[in-house]
């Protein structure tokens, strides 16, 4: 094994990242979930994340690698060492769209997609997706959840803009 390949295997084992190699360590179960433990995983995947611990619960602002669709990952049930879960979310102002989003569109979305949409009491649309860390998780699974949410943000934007289904 070359030095470069050995180094890639070590990095993969440390972060549980898949390099396309047949390694059991690519699916290493991570037991501690905090914004700080997830930031290197997101960074390796091309995301820029910023931690905010000023409120009751910490969150990450995730800037996407390809366009301006930033979103947030809020952490749930955190203690001094780890958090039990998280939810990714993005929120909009109804006035950002040519036509005001309606509940029929939101309900149709919820029948077809993994993430869930809702409108707040002011008529502003939101999109959320939950993830649990309880029992452990892999970086590959976590990144798949983040990428799925990001993909659905793009589709949700199109639907809210009247360009989607």
RACORBEL-V318829 format. One record per pair of residues at least 6 apart in sequence whose ideal C-beta (glycine too) atoms are under 6 Angstrom apart, sorted by sequence separation. I is the first residue (numbers start at 1). J is the second residue. D is the distance in whole Angstrom. If there is no record, write none. Layout:
# RACORBEL-V318829
i,j,d
I,J,D
I,J,D
This chain:
# RACORBEL-V318829
i,j,d
94,100,5
110,116,6
119,125,5
158,164,4
12,19,5
42,49,5
52,59,5
63,70,5
77,84,4
110,117,6
18,26,4
75,83,4
76,84,6
109,117,5
118,126,5
51,60,6
62,71,5
76,85,4
39,49,5
117,127,5
8,19,6
49,60,5
50,61,5
61,72,6
75,86,5
106,117,5
13,25,4
16,28,4
115,127,5
116,128,6
49,62,5
59,72,5
60,73,4
73,86,5
74,87,5
106,119,6
12,26,6
115,129,4
131,145,5
47,62,5
48,63,4
59,74,4
73,88,5
35,51,4
58,75,5
71,88,6
72,89,5
47,65,6
57,75,6
46,65,4
71,90,4
129,149,5
35,58,5
101,125,5
35,60,5
15,41,6
17,44,6
94,123,5
127,156,5
94,124,5
93,124,6
92,124,6
92,125,5
115,149,6
91,126,5
90,127,5
115,152,5
89,128,5
113,152,6
87,128,5
88,129,5
87,130,5
86,131,5
85,132,5
85,133,6
33,82,5
32,82,5
33,83,5
84,134,5
101,160,5
88,149,5
90,153,6
97,160,5
69,153,5
41,139,5
45,143,5
33,133,4
31,136,5
29,136,4
30,137,6
27,138,5
16,138,5
17,139,6
18,140,5
16,139,4
15,139,6
